[in-house]
């Protein structure tokens, strides 16, 4: 789904995560739809120094992104620890079938064009 654009805010300000020059997407994970909640998502990027930043949030059925949590880990391998912890919490809250699964990330440039997600 293409993001809803607020003409009164810059695209960078509306993004859950910005990928800057020299950074790349390290992963994207989503849950199945949770009734009356939406879809939980986890996005991660690898920075130039090898560390990874992540953002976890719920995207409501109307497209609104809420409950955004952010963090960083020392390297890409540690993203699995974040994924495991979040999946444990999601299964506790919503049952054994609700967990984050690998997905393709939708990436857009600041002018609204779809992009590959790898920034050189």
Order of alpha helices (4+ residues) and beta strands (2+ residues): alpha-beta-beta-beta-beta-alpha-beta-beta-beta
